[in-house]
């Protein structure tokens, strides 16, 4: 695994830990993992069967917003948008199924 930015995950163990955290939170946060000064958040788009088929994200340069602000202020909107798209694809959470 090659490090391309200040916070690139460069070990398999760290990647597994990060993926588990993403599964639990339902959202991914990128804090300068891909490029210096770039932050992003992403949420999954699910099909009728619940399979992740796409993702939606927001990306911004650190000069515009901090990673904390991106996560706290905008993640609810991102997650809601992902849920709306997933619903249009027929996905229903377990608590919504009849």
C-alpha positions in Angstrom: 0.0 0.0 0.0 1.5 3.3 -1.1 1.1 6.5 0.9 0.0 9.4 -1.4 -1.0 12.0 1.1 -0.4 12.9 4.8 -3.0 10.5 6.2 -3.1 7.8 3.6 -3.9 4.4 5.2 -0.9 2.4 4.4 -1.3 -0.9 6.3 -3.8 -3.7 5.9 -4.6 -3.7 9.7 -5.4 0.0 9.7 -7.5 -0.4 6.6 -9.5 -3.2 8.2 -10.1 -1.1 11.3 -11.2 1.9 9.2 -13.6 -0.3 7.1 -15.2 -1.6 10.3 -15.6 1.9 11.6 -17.2 2.9 8.3 -19.7 0.0 8.5 -20.6 1.0 12.1 -21.1 4.7 11.3 -22.7 4.3 7.9 -20.4 7.0 6.6 -16.7 7.4 5.5 -14.5 10.4 6.4 -11.4 11.2 4.3 -9.0 13.5 6.2 -6.2 14.2 3.7 -6.0 10.4 2.8 -6.1 11.0 -1.0 -4.5 14.4 -1.4 -3.0 17.0 0.8 -5.6 19.6 2.0 -8.6 17.7 0.7 -11.4 16.4 3.0 -14.4 14.4 2.1 -17.3 12.4 3.5 -19.2 9.6 1.7 -22.3 7.5 2.4 -23.5 4.3 0.6 -26.3 4.0 -1.9 -28.1 0.6 -1.5 -30.2 -1.5 -3.8 -33.5 -3.2 -3.0 -31.5 -6.2 -1.6 -29.4 -3.9 0.6 -26.2 -4.3 -1.5 -24.1 -1.2 -1.7 -24.2 -0.3 -5.4 -22.8 3.3 -5.3 -21.8 6.1 -3.0 -22.5 9.8 -2.7 -19.8 12.2 -1.4 -18.9 15.8 -0.5 -15.4 17.0 -1.1 -13.8 20.3 -0.1 -10.4 21.8 0.3 -9.3 22.6 3.8 -9.3 26.3 3.0 -13.1 26.1 2.7 -14.1 23.9 5.6 -12.5 21.8 8.3 -12.9 18.0 8.3 -14.8 18.4 11.6 -17.3 20.9 10.2 -17.7 18.7 7.1 -18.5 15.7 9.3 -20.7 17.4 11.9 -22.5 20.0 9.8 -23.0 18.3 6.5 -23.0 14.5 7.2 -26.7 14.5 8.2 -27.6 16.0 4.8 -25.3 13.6 2.9 -26.7 10.6 4.8 -30.3 11.8 4.1 -29.6 12.2 0.4 -28.1 8.7 0.2 -31.2 7.3 2.0 -33.5 9.1 -0.5 -31.6 7.7 -3.5 -31.5 4.2 -1.9 -35.3 4.4 -1.2 -35.8 5.3 -4.9 -33.9 2.1 -5.7 -36.3 0.1 -3.5 -34.1 -0.2 -0.4 -35.9 -0.4 3.0 -34.1 -0.5 6.3 -35.1 -3.5 8.5 -37.2 -1.3 10.7 -39.2 -0.1 7.6 -40.0 -3.5 6.1 -43.5 -4.8 6.5 
